[in-house]
Structures are given as C-alpha cells and as structure tokens.
Amino acid sequence: MPDDKPENGDIEALKTRREALRQALDSRRSAGGAANPKPQADAEGRAIGYGLRAASEFAAAVLVGAAIGFGLDHVFGTRPWLSIVFFFLGVASGVWNVIRIAMPKGPEGSVLPPLSRESPAYKGGPRPAGEGANGAPGRDDDED
C-alpha cells in the first residue's frame, strides 16, 4: 500500500492558495458587493411570501365559509341554501383579505388610503387633475 502522507511542498502550496483565496474574498466583500444578488433574492422571497399568504388566506376564508354553511344546513335542514350563502360570504371575505394584504402600508403599519399625500406615489409626482395645492378638489391654486 503506497504512503498517502502529503509532502511538505504540497502543504505549503495549499496554504499559499488558501491565503490567496481568502484575500480575494476579503477584497470582494470590502468592495461593497456590487455583484451581490442577495437584495434581489430577498425581494423575490418577500414577493413569494406575500403571494402564498394571499392565496392561503383566500382559500381558508372560502373553506371556512363553506364549512359553516354546510354545518348550519345540517343543523337546520335547509340544504343547500346556507351552504351557498356562506360560500359566497367566504369568497367575499377572502377577496377582502387579499385586498388588505395588497394595500400599501404607512408608518407603524397603518394602511394608507389610495392616493394619499403620504403615499410613495405622491412623492415628487404630479397631482391628479383638478386637485389644488391645498388638496381641495376642483381648485388649482398654484396655476394662477
């Protein structure tokens, strides 16, 4: 059986390569990581999370509504009317949950109304037609 013990020259060559790789990694990390794909991966993960949350909340609302309707139909003997009514109530609740998830969030997690002055859409952008400088509809005070 041959002797598998590494020679001294091999060990030194490996140490030199390891140190060169360590320096190259340190220089890339200190350069700011312009080629770092992590922010994009974080955004994709967040988007997938929102999508899965919206889908699961919609499905849960529909299933709970249908189950309540089915149970009430069984208790009161009104088959299929309460099942139908509660199924559609579950669908409406699921749509409302998806809308709530999709609404933009303001400071402290409060929901911003659409096209509010605090929303990012208004930051530096043009105001909608017919809205004045003070936000009152119908007056354009800044065009005098």
C-alpha positions, 0 to 999 in steps of 0.5 A: 500500500503506497504512503498517502502522507502529503509532502511538505511542498504540497502543504505549503502550496495549499496554504499559499492558495488558501491565503490567496483565496481568502484575500480575494474574498476579503477584497470582494466583500470590502468592495461593497458587493456590487455583484451581490444578488442577495437584495434581489433574492430577498425581494423575490422571497418577500414577493413569494411570501406575500403571494402564498399568504394571499392565496392561503388566506383566500382559500381558508376564508372560502373553506371556512365559509363553506364549512359553516354553511354546510354545518348550519344546513345540517343543523337546520335542514335547509340544504343547500341554501346556507351552504351557498350563502356562506360560500359566497360570504367566504369568497367575499371575505377572502377577496377582502383579505387579499385586498388588505394584504395588497394595500400599501402600508404607512408608518407603524403599519397603518394602511394608507388610503389610495392616493394619499399625500403620504403615499410613495406615489405622491412623492415628487409626482404630479397631482391628479387633475383638478386637485389644488395645492391645498388638496381641495378638489376642483381648485388649482391654486398654484396655476394662477 
